[in-house]
Amino acid sequence: MARLRHPAGEKGIAEGCRSFGGLQIIANNSSLSPEEIVANAPSTQIFGWQLYVQLDRPLSESMLARVNRLAQIKFIVLTLDAPVSGKREDDERIHIQANKTASVSTQLFAGTGPSLTWADTLHWLSRQTTKPIVLKGIQTHEDAVLAAHYAPLMQGIVLSNHGGRSLDTAPPAVHTLLELRKYCPDVFDKVEIWVDGGIRRGTDAVKALCLGAKAVGVGRPALWGLAAGGVEGVERTLKSWFSFKTSIMMPLLI
């Protein structure tokens, strides 16, 4: 939905990420099609596609078939942390003021399938694509251990509480990362661990990486940069982040 912030939308974020080697995950409710977002991207730029499984499974299968044809999209992200719309009070206020039949979040999640299971969903998805699968929305170390049992059906997990918008008071991703490091460190050797949510500064990224994460998500900062200055705004945001290599990492070595 990035075009709500700037006309360049998700394509603007893609262009802003380009010179920094950052990968971009495209949601299936993006304001631009995946074909538009990856168009003209260099072969070295990496994209993933985030799937919200629909009640109408053939609809999801049709979209996956489209994504499978896009070589720039290297992996599929299966969304686990938002099976239904959370209680989003700002959306509810807008809904009441606009006198609409449903709030924005309710409309966005209409048709999303809430009944994903370990026994069925991963096997179904692995039959629809040959691209690597990443599970997004792991919120406990127990689920991380369970997810690792399903390797090589899936290759990575994203610790995430959906930005805190899906379930109020859900644990932040970095707390789950700490649990993994404390109670089940062997999981880090079985699947890649990524962290999403609450990463606002270079110091946050360094903490996650030091605890064993392979990557961190910076969706909101990138979106704020896009809103403030389009492609250049995204570039300036990411440039400030990459300064941590000297301003943060070097002092840690002293």
C-alpha positions in Angstrom: 0.0 0.0 0.0 3.0 2.3 -0.4 1.3 4.5 -2.9 -0.8 5.9 -0.1 2.5 7.5 1.0 4.0 8.5 -2.4 3.1 8.0 -6.0 6.3 6.0 -6.6 4.9 3.3 -4.3 6.8 0.0 -3.9 8.8 0.6 -7.1 10.2 3.7 -5.4 11.3 1.6 -2.5 12.9 -0.9 -4.9 14.8 1.9 -6.6 15.9 3.3 -3.3 17.2 -0.1 -2.1 19.1 -0.8 -5.3 22.5 0.8 -4.5 22.6 -0.6 -0.9 22.1 -4.3 -1.8 19.0 -4.6 0.3 16.4 -7.2 -0.6 12.7 -6.2 -0.8 9.7 -8.3 0.2 6.6 -7.5 -1.9 3.2 -8.1 -0.2 0.4 -9.5 -2.2 -1.7 -6.5 -1.3 0.9 -4.0 -2.7 -0.3 -1.0 -4.5 1.6 -2.0 -7.6 1.8 -5.5 -9.3 4.9 -7.6 -8.7 5.6 -7.3 -12.5 5.6 -3.4 -12.2 7.8 -3.4 -9.1 10.6 -5.6 -10.4 10.5 -4.2 -14.0 14.0 -2.8 -15.0 15.6 -4.1 -11.8 19.1 -5.4 -12.3 19.6 -9.1 -12.1 21.6 -8.7 -8.9 18.7 -7.1 -7.0 16.8 -9.6 -4.8 13.0 -9.6 -4.2 10.7 -11.9 -2.2 7.0 -12.2 -2.4 4.8 -12.2 0.7 1.8 -14.5 0.5 -1.4 -14.2 2.5 -3.1 -17.5 1.8 -6.7 -16.9 0.6 -9.8 -18.9 1.5 -10.1 -19.4 -2.2 -6.9 -21.5 -2.6 -7.0 -21.4 -6.4 -6.7 -17.6 -6.2 -3.5 -18.0 -4.3 -2.3 -20.7 -6.7 -2.9 -18.4 -9.6 -0.9 -15.6 -8.0 1.9 -18.0 -7.2 2.0 -19.1 -10.8 2.5 -15.5 -11.8 5.3 -14.9 -9.3 7.0 -18.2 -10.3 7.6 -16.7 -13.7 9.4 -13.6 -12.3 13.1 -14.5 -12.0 13.8 -11.5 -9.9 11.6 -12.9 -7.1 13.9 -15.4 -5.4 11.8 -16.6 -2.5 8.2 -16.8 -1.1 7.3 -15.6 2.4 4.3 -17.3 4.0 2.5 -14.9 6.4 1.6 -16.5 9.7 1.1 -13.5 12.0 -2.0 -12.0 10.6 -4.7 -14.7 10.0 -7.4 -12.1 10.6 -7.5 -8.3 10.9 -6.3 -7.1 14.3 -8.1 -4.5 16.4 -6.8 -1.4 14.7 -8.5 1.5 16.5 -7.3 4.2 14.1 -9.0 2.3 11.2 -12.1 2.0 13.3 -12.3 5.7 13.8 -11.8 6.4 10.1 -14.5 3.8 9.4 -17.0 5.5 11.7 -16.2 9.0 10.3 -16.5 7.9 6.7 -19.7 5.9 7.4 -18.4 2.9 5.4 -19.5 -0.7 5.7 -16.0 -1.9 6.8 -12.7 -0.4 8.0 -9.6 -0.3 5.8 -8.0 -3.3 7.7 -11.2 -5.3 7.5 -11.3 -4.8 3.7 -7.6 -5.7 3.4 -8.0 -9.0 5.2 -11.3 -10.0 3.5 -10.8 -13.4 1.9 -7.6 -14.2 3.9 -7.6 -17.8 5.1 -7.3 -18.1 8.9 -6.9 -21.8 9.1 -3.2 -22.5 8.3 -1.8 -25.7 9.7 1.7 -27.3 9.9 0.3 -30.5 8.5 -1.3 -29.0 5.4 -0.2 -25.5 4.4 3.6 -26.0 4.0 3.1 -29.1 1.9 0.5 -27.3 -0.2 2.8 -24.3 -0.8 5.9 -26.4 -1.6 3.8 -28.0 -4.4 3.0 -24.6 -5.9 6.6 -23.2 -6.2 10.2 -24.3 -6.5 11.4 -21.1 -4.9 12.7 -21.2 -1.3 10.0 -20.7 1.4 10.4 -18.4 4.5 7.8 -18.4 7.3 7.0 -14.9 8.7 5.4 -14.4 12.0 7.1 -16.8 14.4 6.6 -15.4 17.9 7.8 -18.1 20.4 11.0 -20.2 20.6 8.8 -23.3 20.7 7.4 -22.5 17.3 10.9 -21.8 16.0 11.9 -25.3 17.0 8.8 -26.7 15.4 9.5 -24.7 12.2 13.0 -26.1 12.0 11.7 -29.6 11.9 10.1 -28.7 8.6 13.4 -27.9 6.9 14.1 -28.4 4.0 10.4 -27.7 3.1 11.3 -24.2 4.3 14.6 -22.5 4.6 14.1 -19.6 7.0 11.9 -17.9 9.6 11.1 -14.3 10.3 10.5 -13.4 13.9 7.7 -10.9 13.7 4.5 -9.7 15.5 3.2 -7.9 12.4 4.3 -4.5 13.6 2.3 -4.9 16.8 -0.9 -4.4 14.7 -2.2 -8.0 14.8 -2.4 -8.8 18.5 -2.0 -6.1 21.2 0.8 -6.8 23.7 2.4 -9.6 21.5 6.1 -10.0 22.3 8.5 -8.0 20.2 10.6 -9.9 17.8 13.9 -9.2 19.6 12.5 -10.8 22.8 11.8 -14.0 20.8 15.3 -13.8 19.3 16.7 -13.7 22.9 14.6 -16.8 23.8 16.0 -18.6 20.8 19.6 -17.8 21.8 18.9 -18.9 25.4 16.7 -22.0 25.1 17.3 -23.4 21.6 20.5 -22.0 20.0 20.7 -25.1 17.7 17.9 -23.6 15.6 20.4 -21.1 14.2 22.2 -24.0 12.6 19.1 -25.4 10.9 17.4 -22.4 9.3 18.1 -18.7 8.7 16.6 -16.4 11.3 15.4 -12.9 10.3 14.0 -10.2 12.6 11.2 -7.8 11.7 9.6 -5.1 13.8 11.0 -2.4 16.0 14.2 -1.9 14.0 14.5 1.9 14.0 18.2 2.6 14.2 21.5 1.0 13.3 22.0 0.0 16.9 18.9 -2.1 16.7 20.2 -3.9 13.7 23.6 -4.5 15.3 21.9 -6.0 18.4 19.8 -8.4 16.3 22.9 -9.4 14.1 25.0 -10.0 17.2 22.3 -12.3 18.6 22.4 -14.4 15.5 19.9 -12.9 13.0 21.0 -13.0 9.4 18.8 -10.1 8.3 16.5 -7.4 9.7 13.4 -5.8 8.3 13.2 -2.0 8.0 9.8 -1.6 6.3 8.5 1.4 8.3 11.7 3.5 8.1 11.9 2.8 4.3 8.2 3.8 4.0 8.8 7.0 6.0 11.7 7.9 3.8 9.5 7.3 0.7 6.7 9.5 2.1 9.2 12.3 2.9 11.2 12.3 -0.3 10.3 9.5 -2.8 13.2 7.5 -4.1 15.8 10.0 -2.7 14.1 9.8 0.7 14.5 6.0 0.8 18.2 6.4 -0.2 18.8 9.0 2.5 17.2 6.8 5.1 19.3 3.7 4.1 22.4 5.8 3.9 22.0 6.9 7.5 21.6 3.3 8.5 24.7 2.1 6.7 26.8 4.7 8.6 26.6 2.3 11.6 29.4 0.3 10.1 31.8 2.8 11.4 29.9 4.8 14.0 28.7 1.8 15.9 30.8 -1.2 14.9 34.1 0.4 15.5 33.4 1.5 19.1 32.2 -2.0 19.9 35.6 -3.3 19.0 37.4 -1.0 21.3 
